[in-house]
Amino acid sequence: MPANRSTLFRRGIAVAAALPLLTLAACGYGSKSTSTPSDQKVAAGAQKIDGLDSVKIGYFGNLTHGTALVGVQKGFFQKALGATQAKYQIFNAGPSEIEALNSGSIDIGWIGPSPAINGYTKSDGKSLRIIGGSASGGVKLVVDPKKIKSLADVKGKKIATPQLGNTQDVAFLNWIAEQGWKVDAQSGKGDVSVVRTDNKVTPDAFKSGSIDGAWVPEPTASKLVAEGGKVLLDESSLWPDKKFVITNIIVSQKFLKEHPKAVEAVLKASVETNKWIKANPDAAKAAANQQLAVDSGKALPAKVLDPAWKSIQFTDDPLAATLDTEAQHAVKAGLLKDPQLDGIYDLTLLNKVLKAEGEPTVSDAGLGVK
């Protein structure tokens, strides 16, 4: 995948009006959401931030949202917010989270790059800002080793992606194009059959033989391996420094303007959570799985959890240049046009927090608020 950003993309990106499906989720689940009340106790003598009774935080019940999972489970967010209650809402799809952000049902959210891009561009740059990073990696091409023994063997096979136009779908379409193969992005038909399949049913589809492999995020990739699949390609190997954005932190512009102290507190908690994850990898993995059990009713078995967690890097850096490159790939695939991404980032508060923690600041790759 190319690392350099074209002049075209320095001007940003806008969603093609004829392609509403591009607001699909980075993780490919449905749109049902549930409220999860905080059970964290407020410390005695704690004060409310910005006079707020609560801050509403959204995330997916998915390992690539591990910062949020661990931050909730270990109480980092509640601690940072003092007497302002941290309230959590769990989402299954990017569009529903963007809708919740736009309506004020949540204030801040963890989300994948594609829905963040689409939410920003569909609102003409007025709905959200990306204010921090969360995770890199955790995406793999897993195949049936009896049917596919090499990358060349992918041609002519049926490979699943989560949804049309989502982050993994765009990445796979770009990889196909780089092999010199042809596929119609909308129908998924061509030299490779791209089968858009919900992540929740992909393991069963793989087990039944109705698909030959899948380009999917964790933990779906490790679930396929547990069913006999083989990792043929780790997407991180295609990127400079093996890093690419899979999860960002977004905020509504209205909330950012009116309550910067609350936003800063959540970012501080996120940075502290990522630091704790790196210092306590096994405990962090267990905490994330415990929160997954709370959110979904079922924890992941060790044979899925261990390899999935290992493949995800948690980072405060939003890896802005890679989001820009991902957008380029969507345009090349014919899924986006008329770029307009300028101003999607505002890393002012994150860099303030990082400086206070003695950590290096991060870049918006020229796509920050001017």
C-alpha positions in Angstrom: 0.0 0.0 0.0 1.3 3.4 -0.9 2.7 5.5 2.0 2.8 8.9 0.1 -0.3 11.1 0.1 -1.4 12.6 -3.2 -2.1 16.2 -3.7 -5.7 15.3 -4.3 -6.0 13.9 -0.8 -4.4 16.9 0.8 -7.8 18.5 0.0 -9.7 15.7 1.8 -12.5 13.4 0.8 -16.3 13.4 0.3 -18.6 10.5 0.0 -20.2 9.8 -3.3 -23.9 10.6 -2.9 -24.9 7.6 -4.9 -23.2 5.3 -2.4 -25.0 5.5 0.9 -23.7 2.0 1.9 -20.3 3.6 2.5 -21.3 4.5 6.0 -21.2 0.9 6.9 -19.3 -0.1 10.0 -15.6 -0.8 10.3 -16.3 -4.0 12.1 -19.2 -5.1 10.1 -21.9 -5.9 12.7 -25.6 -4.9 12.7 -27.0 -1.6 14.0 -28.6 -2.7 17.3 -27.2 -0.8 20.3 -27.7 -1.2 24.0 -27.0 1.0 27.0 -24.5 -0.1 29.6 -24.7 1.8 32.8 -21.5 2.6 34.6 -20.9 0.6 37.8 -17.8 2.6 38.8 -18.1 4.5 42.0 -17.3 8.2 42.2 -14.5 9.0 44.5 -15.4 11.0 47.7 -15.0 14.7 47.2 -14.8 14.5 43.4 -16.0 17.4 41.4 -18.1 17.5 38.3 -16.2 18.5 35.1 -17.7 21.5 33.2 -20.8 21.2 35.4 -21.8 18.0 33.5 -23.9 15.3 35.1 -22.6 12.8 32.6 -20.4 12.2 29.6 -21.9 9.6 27.1 -19.2 7.4 25.6 -19.8 4.9 22.7 -17.7 2.0 21.5 -18.0 -1.5 19.9 -17.9 -4.7 21.8 -14.9 -5.7 19.8 -11.2 -6.3 20.6 -10.1 -3.6 18.2 -11.9 -1.2 20.7 -9.7 -2.6 23.5 -8.8 0.8 24.9 -12.5 1.4 25.5 -13.1 -2.1 26.9 -10.2 -1.9 29.3 -10.9 1.8 30.2 -14.5 0.9 31.1 -13.6 -2.3 33.0 -10.8 -0.8 35.1 -12.6 2.5 35.7 -10.1 4.8 34.0 -12.8 7.0 32.4 -14.8 7.4 35.6 -11.7 8.3 37.6 -10.8 11.0 35.1 -14.3 12.4 35.0 -14.6 12.8 38.8 -18.2 13.3 39.9 -19.4 13.5 36.3 -20.8 10.1 35.5 -19.3 8.1 32.6 -22.2 6.5 30.7 -21.5 3.9 28.1 -23.4 2.7 25.0 -22.4 -0.3 22.9 -22.8 -0.2 19.2 -22.8 -2.9 16.5 -22.3 -0.7 13.5 -20.6 2.5 12.5 -23.7 4.2 11.0 -25.7 3.9 14.3 -22.8 5.3 16.3 -22.5 8.3 13.9 -26.2 8.8 14.1 -26.0 8.7 17.9 -23.2 11.3 17.9 -25.1 13.6 15.6 -28.2 13.4 17.7 -26.4 13.9 21.0 -27.1 10.4 22.3 -23.4 10.0 22.8 -20.7 12.7 23.1 -17.5 10.8 22.3 -16.9 7.5 20.6 -14.4 4.8 19.5 -14.9 4.0 15.9 -13.2 2.7 12.7 -11.8 5.0 10.0 -14.4 4.4 7.3 -17.4 5.5 9.3 -15.4 8.5 10.7 -14.5 9.6 7.2 -18.1 9.2 6.0 -19.7 10.8 9.0 -17.4 13.8 8.5 -17.8 14.2 4.8 -21.6 13.6 4.7 -22.0 16.5 7.1 -19.8 18.7 5.0 -17.2 18.7 7.8 -19.6 19.9 10.5 -20.5 16.8 12.6 -17.3 15.4 14.2 -13.6 15.6 14.8 -11.1 12.8 15.2 -9.4 13.7 18.5 -7.2 10.7 19.1 -6.0 7.2 18.2 -6.7 3.9 19.8 -5.6 0.9 17.8 -3.6 -0.3 14.8 -3.6 -3.7 13.0 -5.6 -6.7 13.9 -6.8 -7.4 10.3 -5.9 -10.6 8.4 -6.6 -12.6 5.3 -7.5 -16.1 6.6 -8.1 -18.9 4.1 -8.9 -22.6 3.8 -5.5 -24.1 3.3 -6.9 -27.0 1.3 -8.3 -24.6 -1.3 -5.7 -21.8 -1.1 -2.0 -22.5 -0.7 -0.5 -19.2 -2.0 -1.6 -15.6 -2.6 -1.9 -16.4 -6.3 -4.5 -19.0 -5.4 -6.9 -16.3 -4.1 -7.8 -15.6 -7.8 -11.1 -17.3 -8.6 -12.0 -17.9 -5.0 -14.8 -16.6 -2.7 -13.4 -14.3 -0.1 -15.6 -12.6 2.5 -15.3 -9.0 3.8 -17.6 -7.5 6.5 -19.6 -5.1 4.4 -19.6 -3.1 1.1 -17.4 -0.1 1.5 -16.2 -0.8 5.1 -12.6 -0.5 6.1 -11.6 -4.1 5.4 -13.7 -4.3 2.1 -11.8 -1.3 0.8 -8.4 -2.7 1.8 -9.2 -6.0 0.1 -10.4 -4.3 -3.1 -7.2 -2.3 -3.1 -5.1 -5.5 -2.6 -6.9 -7.2 -5.5 -6.2 -4.2 -7.8 -2.5 -4.4 -6.9 -2.4 -8.0 -8.0 -3.7 -6.8 -11.4 -7.0 -8.5 -11.0 -10.4 -7.0 -11.8 -13.4 -6.9 -9.5 -16.6 -4.8 -9.8 -16.6 -3.0 -6.4 -20.4 -2.8 -6.1 -21.3 -6.4 -7.0 -18.1 -8.0 -5.8 -17.9 -10.1 -9.0 -14.8 -10.6 -11.1 -11.4 -12.3 -10.8 -12.2 -12.8 -7.1 -15.7 -13.2 -5.7 -15.9 -10.7 -2.8 -18.7 -11.9 -0.6 -20.0 -9.3 1.9 -20.8 -11.3 5.1 -21.6 -10.2 8.6 -18.6 -10.9 10.9 -21.0 -12.8 13.2 -21.8 -15.4 10.6 -18.5 -15.5 8.7 -17.0 -18.4 10.9 -20.1 -20.5 10.1 -19.9 -19.7 6.4 -16.2 -20.6 6.4 -16.9 -23.9 8.3 -19.6 -24.8 5.8 -17.4 -24.1 2.8 -19.6 -21.4 1.3 -16.6 -19.1 1.4 -12.9 -19.9 0.9 -11.5 -17.3 3.1 -12.0 -13.8 4.6 -10.3 -10.4 5.0 -11.5 -9.6 8.5 -10.6 -7.9 11.8 -10.0 -9.6 15.1 -11.4 -11.6 16.7 -13.1 -12.9 13.6 -9.8 -13.8 12.0 -8.7 -15.9 15.0 -12.1 -17.6 15.1 -11.5 -18.7 11.5 -8.1 -20.0 12.4 -9.8 -22.0 15.2 -12.0 -23.5 12.5 -9.0 -24.7 10.6 -8.1 -21.6 8.6 -4.6 -20.3 7.9 -3.4 -16.7 8.0 -2.2 -16.1 4.5 -1.6 -12.4 4.9 -1.5 -9.9 7.8 -2.6 -6.5 6.6 0.0 -4.8 8.8 2.7 -6.2 6.5 1.5 -4.0 3.7 2.0 -0.7 5.6 5.0 1.3 6.5 6.2 0.4 10.0 3.5 -2.2 10.0 1.0 0.4 11.4 -2.4 1.5 10.1 -5.4 2.9 11.8 -8.2 0.5 12.8 -9.8 2.5 15.6 -10.0 6.2 16.3 -11.6 8.4 18.9 -14.2 10.9 17.7 -16.2 13.7 19.3 -19.1 15.9 18.2 -17.9 19.3 17.3 -20.6 20.9 19.5 -19.5 18.9 22.6 -15.8 19.7 21.9 -16.6 23.4 21.7 -18.8 23.5 24.8 -17.0 21.0 27.0 -13.3 20.9 26.2 -12.4 20.0 29.9 -14.6 16.9 29.7 -13.0 15.9 26.4 -9.6 16.4 27.8 -10.5 14.2 30.8 -11.6 11.3 28.5 -8.4 11.7 26.4 -6.3 11.6 29.6 -8.1 8.4 30.6 -7.5 6.9 27.1 -3.8 7.7 27.3 -3.6 6.2 30.8 -5.5 3.1 29.7 -3.1 2.5 26.8 -0.1 3.0 29.1 -1.6 0.4 31.5 -2.3 -2.0 28.6 1.3 -1.9 27.5 2.6 -2.3 31.1 0.1 -5.1 32.0 -0.5 -7.0 28.7 -2.0 -10.2 30.3 -4.1 -8.3 32.8 -5.3 -6.0 30.1 -6.3 -8.9 27.9 -8.2 -10.4 30.7 -9.9 -7.1 31.5 -10.9 -6.6 27.8 -12.4 -10.1 27.7 -14.2 -9.6 31.0 -15.8 -6.4 29.6 -16.7 -8.3 26.3 -18.5 -10.8 28.4 -20.5 -8.0 30.1 -21.3 -6.3 26.8 -22.1 -9.4 24.7 -22.9 -12.0 27.3 -20.0 -14.2 26.2 -16.2 -14.1 26.7 -13.8 -15.3 24.1 -12.0 -18.7 24.5 -8.2 -18.5 24.9 -7.5 -20.0 21.5 -9.3 -17.0 19.9 -8.4 -14.3 22.5 -4.7 -14.9 22.7 -3.7 -14.6 19.0 -6.3 -11.9 18.4 -5.1 -9.6 21.2 -1.4 -10.2 20.2 -2.0 -8.8 16.7 -3.5 -5.5 17.8 -1.3 -2.5 18.8 -2.8 0.1 21.1 -1.7 3.6 20.4 -2.5 7.2 21.2 -1.4 8.2 17.7 -4.3 8.4 15.2 -2.0 7.4 12.4 -3.5 10.2 10.3 -1.5 9.6 7.1 -2.8 6.0 7.0 -6.4 7.1 7.2 -5.7 9.4 4.3 -4.2 6.5 2.4 -7.2 4.3 3.2 -9.4 7.1 1.7 -7.3 7.1 -1.4 -7.9 3.4 -1.8 -11.7 3.9 -1.6 -11.5 6.5 -4.3 -9.4 4.2 -6.5 -12.0 1.5 -6.0 -14.7 3.9 -7.2 -16.4 4.0 -3.8 -15.6 7.6 -3.0 -15.1 10.8 -5.0 -14.6 14.6 -4.7 -12.2 14.5 -1.7 -12.7 16.9 1.2 -11.0 15.8 4.4 -9.4 19.0 5.7 -10.1 19.7 9.3 -11.2 16.1 10.2 -8.6 16.1 13.0 -8.2 18.2 16.1 -5.3 16.8 18.2 -4.8 19.9 20.3 -6.2 18.4 23.5 -4.5 15.0 22.9 -1.1 16.6 22.4 -1.7 18.7 25.6 -2.3 15.4 27.5 0.7 13.7 25.9 3.0 16.6 26.8 1.8 16.5 30.4 2.6 12.8 30.5 6.0 13.3 29.0 5.1 11.5 25.8 5.9 12.7 22.3 3.1 14.6 20.4 1.4 13.1 17.3 0.7 14.5 13.8 -2.5 15.2 12.0 -0.7 14.7 8.6 -1.9 18.1 7.5 -5.6 17.3 7.9 -6.1 19.2 11.2 -8.2 22.2 12.0 -6.6 25.3 10.7 
